[in-house]
Amino acid sequence: MRRFVKSFGYAAKGLAFALQTQLNLRVHLSAAVLVLLLGFYVGLSWVEWAIILLCIGLVIGLELVNTAVEVLVDLVSPEWNHKAGIIKDVSAAAVLVAAIIALIVAVIIFVPKSF
């Protein structure tokens, strides 16, 4: 049980590292806070909340995985390497795709509520 509890500490350290070093994570978290506030303002349904929270979790989760991939690639390939660059680019692209889909979902959910 002690190891299980310690694992939360390690996760918190990883999150703190990512927040300190990754501007994009801070931007995504700021956007998430704005979307959550807007959701309370317009009165989302339970289903809409579930969809919004899944999108936020996906984008933030992928941003954290992208950070881990970047750190790992820098560890195993400290000097410039074409394939290492591709790995980082593809990892970043995964976050971009999720963020674009999340934006589309937000438009689908919030725009009809503004009329």
Salt bridges, closest charged atoms under 4 A:
GLU48 OE1 - LYS113 NZ 3.28
GLU63 OE1 - HIS28 NE2 3.33
ASP74 OD1 - LYS88 NZ 2.50
